[in-house]
Amino acid sequence: MPTLYLVAQDKRQQEALAEPLAGESLQTVVFSCVSDFVSHEGFDEVGCVVIDLPGPPTFLKSILRLRAALPEHLPVIVITEKADVTLAVQAMKQGAFDLLEQPVEGARLVASVLSAMKVSRARAARVRRKRELIARYQTLSPREKDVVDAVLGGRGNREVASKLGIKPRTVETHRSNAMNKLGARTLPDLVRIWLDLDAGHAS
């Protein structure tokens, strides 16, 4: 079940924000301050944050602090006393998913949270895929990595063989083994996987 992380100092505000979302299939975890929230461990894979913040300048600093402390897959919805266009732009630049003005309309809050949950699911899926691909990448031998790098650099088998000091048939074998390990059935599959991996930075 997706998790809503609700951060609001005032208990009445906590209840007011939680009420419109009561009918949704969400697990709600409440925090009374940003410090307690950012020190929380074990964030769920799918979720979002709704945080009630005072106006600037504390407002923007808090978003930055939140975004730096949170996993990438958790969108942050900010609620503040006044949300003009300039402030909204600044908030988005600092990493906020949405900015809502008090008093928050229930339907608007629900729509924003559900939209954020969709984004969270997509982000979490990308994180899982990247993790799986890195695990597969780490099963490649150094020579298999060299061969794939060279092949995707546009070199033919003979050129790769000459560069690495091996036979063209060995190049084919290493490429085939690498594709099997990475789950690539075709060369375009291998290209997409290599791009997703950003293999030059995988460890």
Secondary structure in CASP SS format (residue, H / E / C, confidence):
PFRMAT SS
TARGET T0000
AUTHOR 0000-0000-0000
METHOD secondary structure of the structure
MODEL  1
M C 1.00
P C 1.00
T E 1.00
L E 1.00
Y E 1.00
L E 1.00
V E 1.00
A C 1.00
Q C 1.00
D C 1.00
K H 1.00
R H 1.00
Q H 1.00
Q H 1.00
E H 1.00
A H 1.00
L H 1.00
A H 1.00
E H 1.00
P H 1.00
L H 1.00
A C 1.00
G C 1.00
E C 1.00
S C 1.00
L C 1.00
Q E 1.00
T E 1.00
V E 1.00
V E 1.00
F E 1.00
S C 1.00
C C 1.00
V H 1.00
S H 1.00
D H 1.00
F H 1.00
V H 1.00
S C 1.00
H C 1.00
E C 1.00
G C 1.00
F C 1.00
D C 1.00
E C 1.00
V C 1.00
G E 1.00
C E 1.00
V E 1.00
V E 1.00
I E 1.00
D E 1.00
L C 1.00
P C 1.00
G C 1.00
P C 1.00
P C 1.00
T H 1.00
F H 1.00
L H 1.00
K H 1.00
S H 1.00
I H 1.00
L H 1.00
R H 1.00
L H 1.00
R H 1.00
A H 1.00
A H 1.00
L C 1.00
P C 1.00
E C 1.00
H C 1.00
L C 1.00
P C 1.00
V E 1.00
I E 1.00
V E 1.00
I E 1.00
T E 1.00
E C 1.00
K C 1.00
A C 1.00
D C 1.00
V H 1.00
T H 1.00
L H 1.00
A H 1.00
V H 1.00
Q H 1.00
A H 1.00
M H 1.00
K H 1.00
Q C 1.00
G C 1.00
A C 1.00
F C 1.00
D E 1.00
L E 1.00
L E 1.00
E E 1.00
Q C 1.00
P C 1.00
V C 1.00
E C 1.00
G H 1.00
A H 1.00
R H 1.00
L H 1.00
V H 1.00
A H 1.00
S H 1.00
V H 1.00
L H 1.00
S H 1.00
A H 1.00
M H 1.00
K H 1.00
V H 1.00
S H 1.00
R H 1.00
A H 1.00
R H 1.00
A H 1.00
A H 1.00
R H 1.00
V H 1.00
R H 1.00
R H 1.00
K H 1.00
R H 1.00
E H 1.00
L H 1.00
I H 1.00
A H 1.00
R H 1.00
Y H 1.00
Q C 1.00
T C 1.00
L C 1.00
S C 1.00
P H 1.00
R H 1.00
E H 1.00
K H 1.00
D H 1.00
V H 1.00
V H 1.00
D H 1.00
A H 1.00
V H 1.00
L H 1.00
G C 1.00
G C 1.00
R C 1.00
G C 1.00
N H 1.00
R H 1.00
E H 1.00
V H 1.00
A H 1.00
S H 1.00
K H 1.00
L H 1.00
G C 1.00
I C 1.00
K C 1.00
P H 1.00
R H 1.00
T H 1.00
V H 1.00
E H 1.00
T H 1.00
H H 1.00
R H 1.00
S H 1.00
N H 1.00
A H 1.00
M H 1.00
N H 1.00
K H 1.00
L H 1.00
G C 1.00
A C 1.00
R C 1.00
T C 1.00
L H 1.00
P H 1.00
D H 1.00
L H 1.00
V H 1.00
R H 1.00
I H 1.00
W H 1.00
L H 1.00
D H 1.00
L H 1.00
D C 1.00
A H 1.00
G H 1.00
H H 1.00
A C 1.00
S C 1.00
END
